[in-house]
Amino acid sequence: MKINPKQIVSAYVTPQTKSVVKHKTETNATANVDKIEVSQKAKEQISLQEIKQQVTSQIETSYSKPSIERVKADIASGTYTVNKHALAQAMIDFATDTQGENDE
């Protein structure tokens, strides 16, 4: 008696097993899909870049280009000084505004 291997395999393959084999093949195909995950540190870095852009934009719109260039030149030459009284007042104003927000 001659045994045909294809007949043996087909005897064990039923419509149910064909569906299982097909499902496993589809699952394997989706398992090989590339994924990119952004780490928390990268997300924070992106957030910091966005904040930097917003601050830069606000500074550029709040002050004239000549005054910004003058401050840059003073810093580069080492002659830039901070108005201590204006800085102290700004710190006091910020602290009082912040306290009011925390009390609410």
N, C-alpha and C positions, 0 to 999 in steps of 0.2 A: 504494500500500500504506500502510495506516494502522498506526502503531506505538503500542502501548499501553505507557507507562512502567512500569506495575505488572508487566507480564509480563517486562520486561527485568530488573527487580530480582529478581523471583521466580526467574528462570532462574539467577541467581548465588547465591541463598541456598539453602544445603543444610542438612541437619540438623546437620552439624558447625559451620557458621558460626553457626547459631542458638544453639548451645550456647556458642560463644565470645562472642557478643554478650551473652547472658544472664549469663555469668560476669563480663564487664567491667562490666555494670550492677550486679551484686551487689558487686563490688570497690569501685566508686565509692560505693555506698551506705555501705559500712563505712568508707571513707576520710573521710567527712564527719562521723564521730562525734567529739564534743567530748571532749578529754582534759584532765585536770588533773595536772600534775606538780609535786611539792613539791621546792623547791630544797634543797640540802644545808644552806644557812644557816637555812632555815626549820625543817628537821629538828633542827638544833642548838638553835634557839630553843625548840622544843617540849620538847626534852630538858632544857634549862635550867629551863623552867617546871615540869616534873615534879620536878626536883631541889629547886627552891625550895619546892614544895608539901610534899615529904617532910620537908625540914628544918623548915619551919614546923610541920608536924604533930608532929614529934618534940619540938620546943621546947614546944609547947602541952601535950603529954602529960607531959613531964618536969618542968615547973615549974608552980607554982600560979598561977592568974590574978592574985591580989593581988601576987605578987612580980614578975610581968611588968609589971603596971601601975605598980608602984613604980619599976622600972628605966626605963620609958618616961617617967614624970614627972621622974625625976632627969636624964635626958638632955635633956628639953625645957627644964628650968630651968637646965641647965649645971652641975649639982652631981654628976653621975655620975663616979665614979672607978673605975679598974680596980685590983684587987688584984695588984700586980706579982709577988709571990711565987707566988701561985696560977697566974698566967699562965705564969711561967717554968717551974714544975713541970709544967704541962700540956704545954708545948712539949717538955720533956725526955722526958716519958712518951710523947708522940706520936713523937718521933724514935727512941726505943729500940724501940717497937713496930714502926715502919716498917722499921727496919734488920733486925729479925728476919724480916720477911716477904720482904725482898729477898734474904736469904741462902739461903732455901729453894729 
